[in-house]
């Protein structure tokens, strides 16, 4: 029999998905070189990682940017940086994804201007701005403005691209970080679709898009999802996503064209599920997670980017990213996956799984809509509290062994790994001089502008923000005048204000199944009595711009359950604010959480501040993605303990915190 005539085989092999690598660090020039290398290796799209100052609307010389410039992405402070980032890369041929949210309008305007400078018509530009602000309030923390103002910016971008950049995806509803923050499949689907409804309602109600063009809006909405290692469940989740999206867009928005209702999504598999312990196991995790979004043809991802095996250790090197790209290429080009129709059509098991997720997610969506929509659910703390509670339950299952993570809570015996034998050389190192260079560069940029043009552009932006006008024209004027990222965001801060999202700790549940917690609770109470205080007080601090607060919140919940009084003011604090809180609240211990790699700058700043305030005796502990050499440096600087992802047993960590307090007080 002719191989191509096998029963069920497609007449033509399907085209592979867009293959990306999430990349960017140090500087625009260094990231440009990395992009070029990745494209030469067969990558078929770009995925830009921006650093935290850029994501939160600050220039490199802002106080909060200290230690964060160029660490988790590329700094883009103005049009010159965007030119350098894409220098020599033909944007007419690119499909560019930009992971940017609060300042998405600003970065899209910069990108569009570079396209124009390259001679590319805007209607030929293809790509995506993530531009999903809701999940920032819940999980990732790179929000700036209040929810209503942020949704206005999203709606303005959608209306602009509909007319000027019709091949662009103006928003990427992002459930990825919801899963990392604790969401079950039901919550991930339900909460993400509630966000999508809020975005579409905002566009419809703004009056900038004619009713007959809502189908075109829906057709450009894409999603960005997470895929965990339970890949059968992940396949069901993606099929459920598609079924509900089709239902919502047909019934709520009257979209009749099934092509416009198609669920379009890209994916990165679960980075926070990767382990520091036995990191070689991350390879098989990544491959299995990729299967969850590629095996089902009817729910296959349109674009895939994979993390690297060593992301739990630090910033991946180009070779590590190449390895992840090759995983995709082997699956797409060596296997027969793309030669067959959907493998799960008619499966009773899959149908039952999908129906269960659809039912549960629809109930979650209805609950959010009954509350007044996703903005109300953010502001009341319902969504954040739900995620904190779900993550606490997931951690409990890990700690008691119900959920097995190989190499972490089972099968921990191991041989030394040759992959990590190189020590610090096993991850990418960001030169500390990068930040100083970026600070000098942005100051040179400012000195070379026509200040009257800058002032006029910013004045127009503030004036338009006080009305209901679309802010994209004023933003483009700012780009052309040479306004910086921090200035653009600063002007809107003056009009919209800033926002501090609920922490979700009120909704955090205890660890009732932890048999060791009672003993720790007794130690906490005994130590408080010996110190003559009512309760031990722990300050949990997030210095700098790192908004990944999941770990800090779980420590806070478990410490509270153990009897500590916990002071937690949320994310994005200066060293001075943390020191002031420690002194004013008269705490017994300060715990700092830093996952962005800025620990060598952020932690010493707090230590120095405590000494200057006369509280150098106050013990400080640190948690984060911290290489062994950096951990030694922090301990030498005066940190009492350093915790990394391998320290998964929260009750054991809390017990250690009691030991630190006792030692600091000579008990």
HUCOR-V126086 format. One record per residue. N is the residue number from 1. RES is the residue in three letters. OMEGA is omega as a letter, one per 30 degrees, with the letter a starting at -180 (999 if undefined). NEAR is the number of other ideal C-beta (glycine too) atoms within 10 Angstrom. D_FIRST is the distance of its C-alpha to the first C-alpha in Angstrom with 2 decimals. Layout:
# HUCOR-V126086
N_RES_OMEGA_NEAR_D_FIRST / N_RES_OMEGA_NEAR_D_FIRST
This chain:
# HUCOR-V126086
1_UNK_l_6_0.00 / 2_UNK_a_6_3.80 / 3_UNK_a_8_6.10 / 4_UNK_a_11_8.47 / 5_UNK_l_8_7.03 / 6_UNK_a_11_7.49 / 7_UNK_l_5_10.43 / 8_UNK_a_8_13.70 / 9_UNK_l_15_12.86 / 10_UNK_l_12_15.56 / 11_UNK_l_7_15.15 / 12_UNK_l_9_17.32 / 13_UNK_a_15_18.28 / 14_UNK_l_14_21.73 / 15_UNK_l_8_24.82 / 16_UNK_l_17_26.50 / 17_UNK_l_21_29.86 / 18_UNK_a_20_33.10 / 19_UNK_a_22_33.90 / 20_UNK_l_25_37.60 / 21_UNK_l_28_40.08 / 22_UNK_a_21_43.36 / 23_UNK_l_21_45.88 / 24_UNK_l_28_49.50 / 25_UNK_l_21_52.67 / 26_UNK_a_26_55.99 / 27_UNK_l_25_56.48 / 28_UNK_a_23_54.88 / 29_UNK_l_13_54.72 / 30_UNK_l_18_53.10 / 31_UNK_l_27_50.53 / 32_UNK_l_19_49.79 / 33_UNK_l_15_49.02 / 34_UNK_l_19_46.72 / 35_UNK_a_25_44.88 / 36_UNK_l_13_44.38 / 37_UNK_a_15_42.99 / 38_UNK_l_22_40.55 / 39_UNK_l_17_39.30 / 40_UNK_a_8_38.86 / 41_UNK_l_15_36.61 / 42_UNK_l_13_34.11 / 43_UNK_a_22_35.80 / 44_UNK_l_17_35.20 / 45_UNK_l_23_38.26 / 46_UNK_l_25_41.76 / 47_UNK_a_25_43.26 / 48_UNK_l_23_47.01 / 49_UNK_l_19_49.05 / 50_UNK_l_24_52.74 / 51_UNK_a_31_55.56 / 52_UNK_l_27_57.63 / 53_UNK_l_29_60.65 / 54_UNK_a_31_58.49 / 55_UNK_a_29_56.75 / 56_UNK_l_28_60.13 / 57_UNK_l_24_61.99 / 58_UNK_l_26_64.19 / 59_UNK_a_25_64.97 / 60_UNK_a_28_64.79 / 61_UNK_l_21_68.60 / 62_UNK_a_19_68.90 / 63_UNK_a_10_70.28 / 64_UNK_a_17_67.23 / 65_UNK_a_27_64.91 / 66_UNK_l_21_66.55 / 67_UNK_a_24_64.02 / 68_UNK_a_30_61.04 / 69_UNK_l_32_60.60 / 70_UNK_a_28_57.22 / 71_UNK_a_23_56.15 / 72_UNK_l_21_53.27 / 73_UNK_a_24_52.49 / 74_UNK_l_27_53.93 / 75_UNK_l_33_57.43 / 76_UNK_a_30_57.67 / 77_UNK_a_29_61.28 / 78_UNK_a_23_61.43 / 79_UNK_l_21_59.85 / 80_UNK_l_18_60.36 / 81_UNK_a_24_58.20 / 82_UNK_l_23_55.37 / 83_UNK_a_16_55.64 / 84_UNK_a_18_55.39 / 85_UNK_a_25_52.44 / 86_UNK_l_23_50.25 / 87_UNK_l_15_51.90 / 88_UNK_l_9_49.51 / 89_UNK_a_16_46.54 / 90_UNK_a_10_45.38 / 91_UNK_l_22_45.64 / 92_UNK_a_12_44.18 / 93_UNK_a_10_40.81 / 94_UNK_l_19_41.20 / 95_UNK_a_19_40.30 / 96_UNK_l_21_43.24 / 97_UNK_l_24_43.81 / 98_UNK_l_23_47.39 / 99_UNK_a_26_48.31 / 100_UNK_a_24_51.72 / 101_UNK_a_28_53.40 / 102_UNK_l_21_57.16 / 103_UNK_a_28_57.57 / 104_UNK_l_25_54.23 / 105_UNK_a_25_56.14 / 106_UNK_a_26_57.93 / 107_UNK_l_24_54.90 / 108_UNK_l_27_53.00 / 109_UNK_l_27_56.09 / 110_UNK_a_28_56.22 / 111_UNK_a_26_52.53 / 112_UNK_l_24_52.92 / 113_UNK_l_17_55.98 / 114_UNK_l_21_54.17 / 115_UNK_l_22_51.40 / 116_UNK_l_14_54.16 / 117_UNK_l_13_55.76 / 118_UNK_a_15_52.47 / 119_UNK_a_8_52.42 / 120_UNK_l_17_49.54 / 121_UNK_a_11_49.92 / 122_UNK_a_18_49.89 / 123_UNK_l_12_47.44 / 124_UNK_a_13_44.82 / 125_UNK_l_24_45.35 / 126_UNK_l_18_42.52 / 127_UNK_a_22_42.95 / 128_UNK_l_25_44.52 / 129_UNK_a_26_47.91 / 130_UNK_l_23_47.70 / 131_UNK_l_28_51.03 / 132_UNK_a_25_50.81 / 133_UNK_a_28_54.34 / 134_UNK_a_28_54.26 / 135_UNK_l_30_52.29 / 136_UNK_l_25_54.80 / 137_UNK_a_26_57.53 / 138_UNK_a_28_55.47 / 139_UNK_a_28_53.79 / 140_UNK_l_24_53.89 / 141_UNK_a_23_57.44 / 142_UNK_l_26_57.33 / 143_UNK_l_27_59.04 / 144_UNK_a_25_62.28 / 145_UNK_l_22_63.49 / 146_UNK_a_20_63.85 / 147_UNK_a_22_60.83 / 148_UNK_l_12_62.07 / 149_UNK_a_16_62.83 / 150_UNK_l_26_59.52 / 151_UNK_l_23_57.61 / 152_UNK_l_19_59.66 / 153_UNK_l_27_58.45 / 154_UNK_a_24_54.82 / 155_UNK_l_26_55.38 / 156_UNK_l_24_57.10 / 157_UNK_l_25_54.17 / 158_UNK_a_25_51.74 / 159_UNK_l_20_54.02 / 160_UNK_a_24_54.43 / 161_UNK_l_24_50.76 / 162_UNK_a_20_49.94 / 163_UNK_a_13_52.13 / 164_UNK_a_15_51.94 / 165_UNK_a_23_48.65 / 166_UNK_l_15_46.12 / 167_UNK_a_13_43.10 / 168_UNK_l_23_44.88 / 169_UNK_a_25_44.37 / 170_UNK_l_27_48.07 / 171_UNK_a_29_47.64 / 172_UNK_a_25_45.17 / 173_UNK_a_27_45.98 / 174_UNK_l_27_45.78 / 175_UNK_a_29_45.11 / 176_UNK_a_29_44.32 / 177_UNK_l_24_47.89 / 178_UNK_l_28_48.43 / 179_UNK_l_26_46.01 / 180_UNK_l_21_47.77 / 181_UNK_l_27_51.08 / 182_UNK_a_25_50.02 / 183_UNK_l_28_48.19 / 184_UNK_l_21_45.97 / 185_UNK_l_24_42.75 / 186_UNK_l_20_44.77 / 187_UNK_a_21_47.61 / 188_UNK_l_28_45.40 / 189_UNK_a_28_43.78 / 190_UNK_a_29_47.06 / 191_UNK_l_27_49.30 / 192_UNK_l_31_46.97 / 193_UNK_l_24_46.62 / 194_UNK_l_26_50.42 / 195_UNK_l_30_50.74 / 196_UNK_l_24_48.41 / 197_UNK_l_20_50.55 / 198_UNK_l_25_53.69 / 199_UNK_a_24_52.36 / 200_UNK_l_23_51.29 / 201_UNK_l_17_54.60 / 202_UNK_l_20_56.51 / 203_UNK_a_27_54.82 / 204_UNK_a_16_55.42 / 205_UNK_a_9_59.02 / 206_UNK_l_16_59.98 / 207_UNK_a_11_59.96 / 208_UNK_a_17_58.46 / 209_UNK_l_17_55.18 / 210_UNK_a_9_55.32 / 211_UNK_a_10_53.92 / 212_UNK_l_8_51.37 / 213_UNK_l_14_49.84 / 214_UNK_l_19_49.18 / 215_UNK_l_17_45.52 / 216_UNK_l_15_45.41 / 217_UNK_a_24_47.08 / 218_UNK_a_23_44.58 / 219_UNK_l_20_41.68 / 220_UNK_l_19_43.14 / 221_UNK_l_21_43.81 / 222_UNK_a_20_41.50 / 223_UNK_l_27_41.54 / 224_UNK_a_26_41.53 / 225_UNK_l_26_40.53 / 226_UNK_l_26_40.58 / 227_UNK_l_29_37.82 / 228_UNK_a_20_38.98 / 229_UNK_l_19_37.33 / 230_UNK_a_15_36.77 / 231_UNK_l_20_33.54 / 232_UNK_l_14_32.40 / 233_UNK_l_16_35.76 / 234_UNK_l_28_35.44 / 235_UNK_l_26_32.19 / 236_UNK_l_27_34.12 / 237_UNK_a_31_37.07 / 238_UNK_l_28_35.18 / 239_UNK_l_23_33.68 / 240_UNK_l_27_37.25 / 241_UNK_a_25_38.67 / 242_UNK_a_21_36.45 / 243_UNK_a_19_37.34 / 244_UNK_l_21_41.05 / 245_UNK_l_23_41.15 / 246_UNK_a_15_39.66 / 247_UNK_a_14_42.27 / 248_UNK_a_19_45.21 / 249_UNK_l_27_44.61 / 250_UNK_a_16_44.12 / 251_UNK_a_9_47.06 / 252_UNK_a_14_49.57 / 253_UNK_l_19_49.10 / 254_UNK_l_12_47.74 / 255_UNK_a_21_44.71 / 256_UNK_a_9_42.71 / 257_UNK_a_13_39.89 / 258_UNK_l_10_36.99 / 259_UNK_l_8_35.99 / 260_UNK_a_18_39.47 / 261_UNK_a_19_39.23 / 262_UNK_l_15_36.12 / 263_UNK_a_20_36.85 / 264_UNK_a_18_36.65 / 265_UNK_l_24_37.22 / 266_UNK_a_26_37.28 / 267_UNK_l_28_37.68 / 268_UNK_a_22_39.29 / 269_UNK_a_28_38.69 / 270_UNK_a_20_41.72 / 271_UNK_a_18_44.11 / 272_UNK_l_19_46.89 / 273_UNK_l_19_44.57 / 274_UNK_a_22_44.34 / 275_UNK_l_21_46.75 / 276_UNK_l_22_49.38 / 277_UNK_a_18_49.14 / 278_UNK_a_20_46.30 / 279_UNK_l_21_44.94 / 280_UNK_l_16_41.89 / 281_UNK_a_19_40.56 / 282_UNK_a_23_40.41 / 283_UNK_a_16_37.25 / 284_UNK_l_12_35.13 / 285_UNK_a_20_37.04 / 286_UNK_a_25_36.16 / 287_UNK_a_18_32.43 / 288_UNK_l_16_32.40 / 289_UNK_l_25_34.53 / 290_UNK_a_22_32.20 / 291_UNK_a_18_29.34 / 292_UNK_a_27_31.59 / 293_UNK_l_27_31.55 / 294_UNK_a_25_28.01 / 295_UNK_a_19_25.66 / 296_UNK_a_22_26.39 / 297_UNK_a_16_25.10 / 298_UNK_l_14_27.65 / 299_UNK_a_24_30.45 / 300_UNK_l_20_29.45 / 301_UNK_l_23_32.30 / 302_UNK_l_18_32.86 / 303_UNK_a_22_34.58 / 304_UNK_l_26_34.81 / 305_UNK_a_25_37.51 / 306_UNK_l_25_37.74 / 307_UNK_l_24_40.98 / 308_UNK_a_28_41.53 / 309_UNK_a_24_41.87 / 310_UNK_a_22_45.64 / 311_UNK_l_21_46.76 / 312_UNK_l_20_48.78 / 313_UNK_a_25_50.71 / 314_UNK_a_19_51.47 / 315_UNK_a_19_50.20 / 316_UNK_l_23_46.85 / 317_UNK_l_16_46.83 / 318_UNK_l_16_44.51 / 319_UNK_l_9_42.47 / 320_UNK_l_20_42.03 / 321_UNK_l_23_40.85 / 322_UNK_l_18_38.41 / 323_UNK_l_17_36.90 / 324_UNK_l_24_36.35 / 325_UNK_l_21_34.80 / 326_UNK_l_13_32.36 / 327_UNK_l_18_31.28 / 328_UNK_a_25_30.20 / 329_UNK_l_15_28.46 / 330_UNK_l_11_26.44 / 331_UNK_a_19_25.26 / 332_UNK_a_18_24.55 / 333_UNK_l_12_22.98 / 334_UNK_a_8_21.57 / 335_UNK_l_10_20.15 / 336_UNK_a_10_17.37 / 337_UNK_a_18_20.10 / 338_UNK_a_18_20.20 / 339_UNK_a_16_16.57 / 340_UNK_l_14_17.02 / 341_UNK_a_12_19.58 / 342_UNK_a_15_22.52 / 343_UNK_a_15_21.81 / 344_UNK_l_20_25.03 / 345_UNK_l_11_25.05 / 346_UNK_l_8_26.25 / 347_UNK_l_15_27.35 / 348_UNK_a_7_30.66 / 349_UNK_a_10_31.80 / 350_UNK_l_18_31.29 / 351_UNK_a_14_32.85 / 352_UNK_l_10_35.88 / 353_UNK_a_20_36.32 / 354_UNK_a_22_36.17 / 355_UNK_l_14_38.58 / 356_UNK_l_15_41.01 / 357_UNK_l_24_41.15 / 358_UNK_a_22_41.48 / 359_UNK_a_11_44.35 / 360_UNK_a_17_46.16 / 361_UNK_l_26_45.77 / 362_UNK_l_19_47.00 / 363_UNK_l_12_50.05 / 364_UNK_l_23_50.76 / 365_UNK_l_21_50.48 / 366_UNK_l_12_52.81 / 367_UNK_l_14_55.28 / 368_UNK_a_25_55.44 / 369_UNK_l_17_55.90 / 370_UNK_l_10_58.65 / 371_UNK_a_17_60.41 / 372_UNK_l_11_60.56 / 373_UNK_a_18_57.36 / 374_UNK_l_29_56.06 / 375_UNK_l_21_59.21 / 376_UNK_a_16_61.39 / 377_UNK_l_28_59.04 / 378_UNK_a_28_59.37 / 379_UNK_l_19_63.14 / 380_UNK_a_13_63.81 / 381_UNK_a_18_61.77 / 382_UNK_a_18_59.47 / 383_UNK_a_33_56.21 / 384_UNK_l_27_57.45 / 385_UNK_l_20_58.93 / 386_UNK_a_25_55.72 / 387_UNK_l_29_53.77 / 388_UNK_l_28_56.46 / 389_UNK_l_16_56.41 / 390_UNK_l_21_52.63 / 391_UNK_l_24_52.65 / 392_UNK_l_21_55.53 / 393_UNK_l_15_53.56 / 394_UNK_l_16_50.53 / 395_UNK_l_23_52.91 / 396_UNK_a_20_54.46 / 397_UNK_l_13_51.13 / 398_UNK_a_17_50.49 / 399_UNK_a_20_53.97 / 400_UNK_l_13_53.94 / 401_UNK_l_10_50.46 / 402_UNK_l_11_48.72 / 403_UNK_a_15_46.37 / 404_UNK_l_12_45.19 / 405_UNK_a_19_44.90 / 406_UNK_l_15_43.87 / 407_UNK_a_19_46.54 / 408_UNK_l_19_49.03 / 409_UNK_l_18_50.01 / 410_UNK_a_10_47.94 / 411_UNK_a_12_46.70 / 412_UNK_l_12_49.31 / 413_UNK_a_6_49.77 / 414_UNK_l_11_48.42 / 415_UNK_l_7_48.52 / 416_UNK_a_7_49.89 / 417_UNK_l_12_47.26 / 418_UNK_l_8_46.92 / 419_UNK_a_16_45.77 / 420_UNK_a_17_49.26 / 421_UNK_a_9_51.25 / 422_UNK_l_9_52.28 / 423_UNK_a_10_54.31 / 424_UNK_a_12_55.22 / 425_UNK_a_10_52.97 / 426_UNK_l_19_49.90 / 427_UNK_l_21_50.44 / 428_UNK_l_19_51.47 / 429_UNK_l_13_55.24 / 430_UNK_a_21_56.95 / 431_UNK_l_12_60.05 / 432_UNK_a_12_63.14 / 433_UNK_a_9_64.43 / 434_UNK_a_19_61.73 / 435_UNK_l_26_63.79 / 436_UNK_l_13_67.02 / 437_UNK_a_16_65.31 / 438_UNK_l_24_63.89 / 439_UNK_l_19_67.34 / 440_UNK_a_12_69.00 / 441_UNK_a_20_66.39 / 442_UNK_l_24_66.75 / 443_UNK_l_13_70.53 / 444_UNK_l_10_70.31 / 445_UNK_a_17_68.11 / 446_UNK_a_18_70.70 / 447_UNK_a_8_73.55 / 448_UNK_a_9_71.97 / 449_UNK_l_14_71.64 / 450_UNK_a_10_73.95 / 451_UNK_l_11_75.25 / 452_UNK_l_9_76.44 / 453_UNK_l_15_72.91 / 454_UNK_a_17_71.56 / 455_UNK_a_12_74.26 / 456_UNK_a_14_73.67 / 457_UNK_l_22_69.91 / 458_UNK_l_21_70.41 / 459_UNK_l_12_73.16 / 460_UNK_a_19_70.88 / 461_UNK_l_23_68.18 / 462_UNK_a_14_70.70 / 463_UNK_l_13_72.13 / 464_UNK_a_19_68.77 / 465_UNK_l_20_67.75 / 466_UNK_l_11_70.84 / 467_UNK_l_8_69.57 / 468_UNK_a_12_66.28 / 469_UNK_l_14_65.24 / 470_UNK_a_19_61.77 / 471_UNK_a_24_62.35 / 472_UNK_l_22_59.71 / 473_UNK_l_15_62.10 / 474_UNK_l_22_64.80 / 475_UNK_l_28_62.30 / 476_UNK_l_21_61.16 / 477_UNK_l_18_64.84 / 478_UNK_l_27_65.24 / 479_UNK_a_22_62.34 / 480_UNK_l_12_63.95 / 481_UNK_l_20_67.37 / 482_UNK_l_19_66.16 / 483_UNK_l_27_66.44 / 484_UNK_l_26_64.95 / 485_UNK_a_27_62.63 / 486_UNK_l_23_65.56 / 487_UNK_l_20_67.79 / 488_UNK_a_26_65.30 / 489_UNK_a_22_64.70 / 490_UNK_l_18_68.42 / 491_UNK_l_22_69.40 / 492_UNK_l_26_67.15 / 493_UNK_a_15_68.45 / 494_UNK_a_13_71.91 / 495_UNK_a_14_70.86 / 496_UNK_a_19_68.28 / 497_UNK_l_11_69.57 / 498_UNK_a_13_67.56 / 499_UNK_l_20_65.96 / 500_UNK_a_12_65.74 / 501_UNK_l_22_63.03 / 502_UNK_a_19_63.65 / 503_UNK_l_21_62.82 / 504_UNK_a_27_61.42 / 505_UNK_l_20_63.39 / 506_UNK_l_10_65.12 / 507_UNK_a_19_61.80 / 508_UNK_a_23_60.92 / 509_UNK_a_15_60.68 / 510_UNK_a_14_62.04 / 511_UNK_a_23_60.32 / 512_UNK_a_8_61.64 / 513_UNK_a_12_59.28 / 514_UNK_a_21_60.63 / 515_UNK_a_9_62.97 / 516_UNK_a_15_64.36 / 517_UNK_a_20_65.50 / 518_UNK_l_10_68.66 / 519_UNK_l_13_69.90 / 520_UNK_l_24_69.32 / 521_UNK_l_17_71.11 / 522_UNK_l_13_74.11 / 523_UNK_l_19_74.16 / 524_UNK_a_23_74.10 / 525_UNK_a_14_76.99 / 526_UNK_a_13_78.99 / 527_UNK_l_20_78.62 / 528_UNK_l_20_79.78 / 529_UNK_a_10_82.83 / 530_UNK_l_11_83.71 / 531_UNK_l_15_83.53 / 532_UNK_l_6_85.70 / 533_UNK_a_13_83.23 / 534_UNK_a_9_81.80 / 535_UNK_l_15_78.15 / 536_UNK_a_23_76.24 / 537_UNK_a_18_75.04 / 538_UNK_l_26_71.82 / 539_UNK_l_26_71.07 / 540_UNK_a_27_67.35 / 541_UNK_l_27_67.08 / 542_UNK_a_25_64.32 / 543_UNK_l_29_65.86 / 544_UNK_a_29_64.57 / 545_UNK_a_29_61.70 / 546_UNK_a_27_59.05 / 547_UNK_l_23_58.07 / 548_UNK_a_23_55.59 / 549_UNK_a_27_57.91 / 550_UNK_a_22_55.69 / 551_UNK_l_22_57.01 / 552_UNK_a_25_60.60 / 553_UNK_l_25_60.42 / 554_UNK_l_21_59.03 / 555_UNK_a_24_61.81 / 556_UNK_l_25_64.32 / 557_UNK_a_25_63.13 / 558_UNK_l_27_63.20 / 559_UNK_l_26_66.56 / 560_UNK_l_17_68.00 / 561_UNK_a_22_66.77 / 562_UNK_l_29_68.49 / 563_UNK_l_19_71.79 / 564_UNK_l_27_71.92 / 565_UNK_a_18_73.19 / 566_UNK_l_22_70.53 / 567_UNK_a_18_71.34 / 568_UNK_a_23_68.21 / 569_UNK_l_16_68.68 / 570_UNK_a_19_65.08 / 571_UNK_l_24_63.48 / 572_UNK_l_22_64.66 / 573_UNK_l_21_68.12 / 574_UNK_l_17_70.30 / 575_UNK_a_24_71.82 / 576_UNK_l_15_75.16 / 577_UNK_l_15_73.96 / 578_UNK_l_24_72.60 / 579_UNK_a_25_75.85 / 580_UNK_l_14_77.95 / 581_UNK_a_17_76.07 / 582_UNK_a_24_76.42 / 583_UNK_a_16_80.17 / 584_UNK_a_10_80.83 / 585_UNK_l_14_78.85 / 586_UNK_a_12_80.39 / 587_UNK_l_24_77.12 / 588_UNK_a_26_76.80 / 589_UNK_l_23_73.48 / 590_UNK_l_25_71.32 / 591_UNK_a_26_67.54 / 592_UNK_l_26_65.65 / 593_UNK_a_26_61.93 / 594_UNK_l_26_60.28 / 595_UNK_a_21_56.52 / 596_UNK_a_21_56.57 / 597_UNK_a_27_57.72 / 598_UNK_a_25_61.25 / 599_UNK_a_28_62.89 / 600_UNK_l_15_64.93 / 601_UNK_a_19_66.68 / 602_UNK_a_28_66.79 / 603_UNK_l_28_67.98 / 604_UNK_l_17_70.89 / 605_UNK_l_19_72.09 / 606_UNK_l_25_72.50 / 607_UNK_l_21_74.16 / 608_UNK_l_15_76.59 / 609_UNK_l_20_77.32 / 610_UNK_l_22_78.16 / 611_UNK_a_14_80.51 / 612_UNK_l_11_82.20 / 613_UNK_a_14_82.67 / 614_UNK_l_9_84.32 / 615_UNK_l_15_81.44 / 616_UNK_l_13_80.09 / 617_UNK_a_9_80.38 / 618_UNK_a_23_77.67 / 619_UNK_a_21_74.52 / 620_UNK_l_25_71.26 / 621_UNK_a_22_67.72 / 622_UNK_l_28_64.53 / 623_UNK_l_22_60.87 / 624_UNK_l_25_57.90 / 625_UNK_a_21_55.24 / 626_UNK_l_26_57.71 / 627_UNK_a_19_56.91 / 628_UNK_a_13_59.03 / 629_UNK_l_10_61.25 / 630_UNK_l_20_62.05 / 631_UNK_l_18_62.81 / 632_UNK_l_12_65.36 / 633_UNK_l_17_66.94 / 634_UNK_l_25_67.26 / 635_UNK_l_13_68.88 / 636_UNK_a_8_71.24 / 637_UNK_l_14_72.18 / 638_UNK_l_15_73.23 / 639_UNK_a_22_70.19 / 640_UNK_l_21_70.52 / 641_UNK_l_20_66.83 / 642_UNK_l_20_63.46 / 643_UNK_a_22_60.47 / 644_UNK_a_19_56.86 / 645_UNK_l_19_53.52 / 646_UNK_l_15_53.47 / 647_UNK_a_16_56.56 / 648_UNK_a_18_54.73 / 649_UNK_a_18_57.26 / 650_UNK_a_25_59.55 / 651_UNK_l_23_62.21 / 652_UNK_l_14_62.55 / 653_UNK_a_20_63.01 / 654_UNK_l_26_65.71 / 655_UNK_l_17_67.44 / 656_UNK_l_17_67.46 / 657_UNK_l_28_69.02 / 658_UNK_l_25_71.85 / 659_UNK_l_14_72.37 / 660_UNK_l_17_72.62 / 661_UNK_a_25_75.24 / 662_UNK_a_17_77.24 / 663_UNK_a_11_77.23 / 664_UNK_a_15_78.29 / 665_UNK_l_13_81.23 / 666_UNK_a_5_82.27 / 667_UNK_999_12_81.49
